């Protein structure tokens, strides 16, 4: 699966004067106001959003992020329905009609 940088979010950070660290603090502050407990976004989380590794953040991160920018997830450059790019290709499920490969013994 191809990883595509979230250039929309990158441009928003630059335009509004945020760094990864300052956006982290703002999203966590906003998350605490919304949910009543401190947010758990890290600088690494923001970097994963920017790199495209995470295509659609978890709701506990996304809701405060949309409040910070007053934009929808799509306007922030996130792809609906996507979570993150898997590190490895998932195995295809076994077909019950297909013979299984032999298991080596001893």
C-alpha positions in Angstrom: 0.0 0.0 0.0 1.4 3.4 -1.0 2.0 6.0 1.8 1.2 9.5 0.7 2.2 12.5 2.9 -0.6 14.6 4.2 0.5 17.8 2.5 -2.8 19.5 3.3 -2.2 19.2 7.0 1.5 20.2 6.5 0.3 23.4 4.8 -2.2 24.1 7.6 0.5 23.8 10.2 2.8 26.2 8.4 0.0 28.7 7.6 -1.1 28.8 11.2 2.4 28.8 12.7 2.2 25.4 14.4 5.1 23.0 14.9 4.6 19.3 15.6 5.2 20.1 19.3 2.8 23.1 19.5 0.1 21.2 17.6 0.5 18.3 20.0 0.0 20.6 23.0 -3.0 22.4 21.4 -4.8 19.1 20.4 -4.2 17.7 24.0 -5.5 20.9 25.6 -8.6 20.9 23.3 -9.1 17.2 24.0 -9.1 17.8 27.7 -11.8 20.5 27.3 -13.9 18.2 25.2 -13.5 14.9 27.0 -12.6 16.1 30.5 -9.3 14.3 30.7 -5.8 15.1 29.2 -5.2 14.2 25.6 -2.6 11.6 24.7 -1.3 12.9 21.4 2.5 12.9 21.1 4.8 14.6 18.7 5.3 11.1 17.1 1.5 10.9 16.6 1.5 14.3 14.7 4.5 13.1 12.6 2.6 10.0 11.7 -0.4 12.1 10.5 2.0 14.2 8.4 3.9 11.3 6.9 0.6 9.6 5.9 1.3 6.5 8.0 -2.0 7.2 9.7 -4.5 8.0 7.1 -7.4 8.6 9.5 -6.8 9.3 13.2 -8.7 7.7 16.1 -11.7 9.7 17.2 -10.1 10.7 20.5 -7.5 12.5 18.4 -9.5 13.5 15.4 -12.3 15.4 17.3 -9.9 17.8 19.1 -7.9 18.2 15.9 -11.0 19.2 13.9 -11.8 21.7 16.7 -8.3 23.2 16.6 -8.5 24.0 12.9 -12.3 24.3 12.6 -12.2 22.0 9.6 -13.6 18.6 8.7 -11.4 15.5 8.6 -11.5 15.6 4.7 -10.4 19.3 4.8 -7.5 18.3 7.0 -6.4 15.9 4.3 -7.5 12.6 5.9 -8.9 9.8 3.8 -12.2 8.5 5.2 -12.3 4.8 6.2 -8.6 4.5 6.3 -6.8 3.9 9.6 -3.1 3.4 9.0 -0.9 1.8 6.4 0.0 -1.7 7.6 3.6 -2.5 8.0 3.3 -5.8 6.2 0.7 -7.2 3.8 -1.9 -9.1 5.6 -2.1 -12.8 4.8 -5.0 -13.9 2.7 -7.5 -16.0 4.6 -7.3 -19.7 4.1 -9.8 -21.2 1.7 -11.4 -24.2 3.4 -11.6 -25.9 0.0 -7.9 -25.4 -0.7 -5.4 -28.0 0.6 -3.1 -26.8 3.3 0.6 -26.9 2.9 2.4 -29.6 4.8 3.8 -28.8 8.2 7.4 -29.8 8.7 8.1 -32.3 11.5 11.0 -32.6 13.9 
